[in-house]
Amino acid sequence: MDLKLSGKSALVTGSTAGIGFAIASAFVDEGADVVVSGRTAERVNQAVQKLQSRNGRVKVTGIPGDLSRVENVALLTEKLPEIDILINNLGIFEPKQFSEITDADWERFFNVNVMSGVRLSRHYLPIMLKKNWGRIIFISSESGLNIPSEMIHYGMTKTAQLAIARGLAETTAGTKVTVNAVLPGPTLSEGVGTFVQDLAKQQATDLAEVEKQFFQRVRPSSLIQRFAEPEEVAPMVVYLSSPLASATNGAAVRVDGGVVRSIA
């Protein structure tokens, strides 16, 4: 299927690895120009080289910087004043008991997971509305609906993203700009992979057993009973970014492996 993304430009935050890199790769494969964003120049440059090698007919560039910081968002938007598609994928997670989550932790998670997307959307949305075409997608999580007791601060940020995406969508009424959220389930991103490997070492077992126990005890409602691969999430994001998804606006689309039981 031709998603009609050739010639479009997409900024994907947090795109040096995991879901973000998979999304950037899918855009490149569809013929879109891609801007990679990550904290360090080394990681950004590595990602740019890998992506460019997939499709020499598109333009792949990178802008490094910690987007939880106001000044780095300002630098990025100065270098990249206009974009067709904004994917707010940047995010962090950390299992931690509620009583141990400090004020600094709450602020850090909110700045990284929520405010990075808020600030970028605040810059790009008015430009998209003026052009009368654009896509903004927040990569939320099923944890935004099923708040995990082991990382409430993370769940809070994912719920906030859902509210922001829906609110921004309301401002696009009658235009060709859409704002949506995508809710992945447990996904074997780089961070999750490291966490699972560390857990396997601590428990003196293998990755398969850790995965099995996770879905039996922590996410028993999962229908696929396994971690999704980033490449299984990316196609939904890229489709929602395409002109073919013009009738989908203000939606929270799940790619969660059936973890969320409700149908509403």
N, C-alpha and C positions, 0 to 999 in steps of 0.2 A: 504494500500500500504506500502510495506517495503522500506523505504528510504535508507537502507543500511548504516546507521550511527552508528550501534553498533560497539563499539571499537574506534570510533573517539573521539577526544577531542575538546571542543569548549570553547573559552573565550568570554563572553558576557559582554561588559562594560555597566555601568549604569543599572544593572540587579537586583536591589533590589525591584523594583516595575514597574508597567506600562508595556510598550511594551517590555522592556528588560527582565523583569521577565517572561512574557508570552513566549518570545523566549526561555529563559532558560528552562522553563517548557516543551516546545515542544521538545527540544533536549533530555531532560531526558526521556520523554515518548518514544522517538525513540531509546533509549539505548545508547546515547552518554554520555561520561563523561563531566561534566560542571564545569567551573570556574566562580564564581560569582565575580563581581567587583562593589564596591560602595564606597562612601566617608567615612562612619563610620563603625567600627567593629561591632557595635550592629546591624545595619541594614543588613550588610553582613551575620552575623551569623544567624539572623532570616530567611533570604532568603535561606541559605544553609539547614537549618533544614526542612523548608517547601518542598524544592525540593527533598531532600533525602527521605522524607516520601512518595513521589510519586513513587519511584522506588529504592528499596534497592539493586538492582543488578548493579547500576552504581555508579561512584565515583563523589561526589559533594564537591567541596572545594571553599574557598573564599579568596580573597586578597583585603583588604580595602585600600583606598587611593584616594586622589584627583588627577585624571589623567590629569588635566589641568596643573599640575606642573611637570617639567622635572624630578625632582628627584624621584617622585613617579612612573613615568613610568619606570625609571631605576630600581627601587626596584622590581616592578612587573615582569619585564622581567628577572631579576636575579633569582627570585623565580620560574618563569615559562619560562624557556629558549626556549621551543618549544611548538607549538600548531598546530592542524590540521586546525581549523576553527577560524577565528577572526571576531567577529561581533562588528563593531564600532557603538554602539548605544548611547553612552553617549551624552547627549545634554541638553541644557537649553533654555527656551523661556521667553519672558517678553514683553507684549504690552507696547509700549512707543513711543511717538511722536518723529519724526526725530530730531526736534530742541532741544529735551531734552536728546538725546543719547550722552553721554560724550565719550571722547577718552577712558576712562577707561572701559566703557561699551563695546565699539567696541573690545577692546583688550581682555576683559574677554570672550565675546562670541566666538571670534576667537580661543582663547586658549582652551576653553572647547569643543566646537562643531567640530572644525577642527583639531587643532594641536594634540589633544589626539589621534585621529585616524591616523594622519600622523606619529607620533612617533612610535606607536605600529606597524603600517604597515612597517615602515622602518626597524624594528627589525625582524618581522616574515616573510615578503615576501621573502627575500633571502634564508631563511631556507626552506620555502615551495618549492621554485624553485629548490633548491639542492635535495630535496626529490622527486621532480616532482609530488607533489600532495598538494593541499591546497585550501582553500576558504577564501576570504576576502569580507565582505559585509559592506557597509556604509549605515546606516539608515538615509536617507536624508528626504525629505518631498515634498509634492506638492508645498509648499511655496518656494522651490528652483526654480520653474518654474513660479508660480504666486506670485511674491514678494508682501507680505502683507504691505500695507502702514502703518499699525499700529505697525509693528515691522520689519523694513527694515534690521536692524542688524542681526536678526534671519534668514531672507530670504537669505541674503548674504552668511551666513555660509552654508546654505543648497545647494546653487548653487555651492559653492566651493567644497563641498563633491562630487557633481556629476562630476565636472571636474577632481578631484583627482582620483576618482574611474575609470573613463575612461582612464586617463593617465596611471595608474598602470596596467590596463588590457592590454594596448599596450605592456608592458614589459613582458607579460606572453606568447606571441605568440609561438605556437608550443609546449606548455607544457600542463600538466594536472592541472595547477593552474588557477583559475578564480577569477576575481574581478568584483563585481557588486554593484549596488546601489538599494535600495528599497525606494519607495516614498509613505509613508502613507499619507492619508488625515487627516482631523481633527479626532483625536482619544481620547477617554475618558481615558487617562492615569491619574496617580495620580495627577500630576500638573494641568492638564486641569480640572479634576474633582473639585479640590479645587477652581480654578479660577471661574468655573461655579457656584459653591455653593456660593461663595462670591458675585458674580454678582446678583444672585437671592435674597440674603439678602438685598443688596443695593437697588434693584428695588422693593423690597417687593412682590416678585412673587415666582413661583416654578421653579424647574429645567426644567420641560417640556417646559414651556413658554420661558425660556432663550434659550434652544436648538432650538426651533421653530424660534425665532427671529434671532438667529445667522445665521441659514441657509437661512433665507429670505433676510437678509441684508448684511452679510459678505461673505458667500459662497453660493450664489444663484445657481451656476452651479452644485452643488452637485446633483447627481442622486439618492442617497439613502436618502438624506435630514435628516441625523442624524449623531451623532458621531459614529464612528466605535469602537468596543471593541478591546483591545489589542490582544485578542485571535483570532481576525479575520486577524490581520497582521502577527502574528507569523508563521502560516503555510507556507506562501510564502517564508519567510526568511529561514526556515528550509529546504524547498524543494531546494532552490537555493544553499544551503550548501551541498547538497547530491551528491553522484556520479551520480545520475540520471539526474542532471542538467548540465552535463559536456559540453553540446553544447551552454550553455548560458554564455557569457563572454563579459564584457564591456557594459552591458545593464543597463538601468534605468527602473526598473519594478515598475509599479504603483499599489498601493493598496489604492487608494485615493477616493473611492466611486464615481468616475466619475467627480470629481471637475475639472480636467484638460480637456478642450474641444478638444484640438488638437489631431490628430491621429498619428502624427509623433513622 
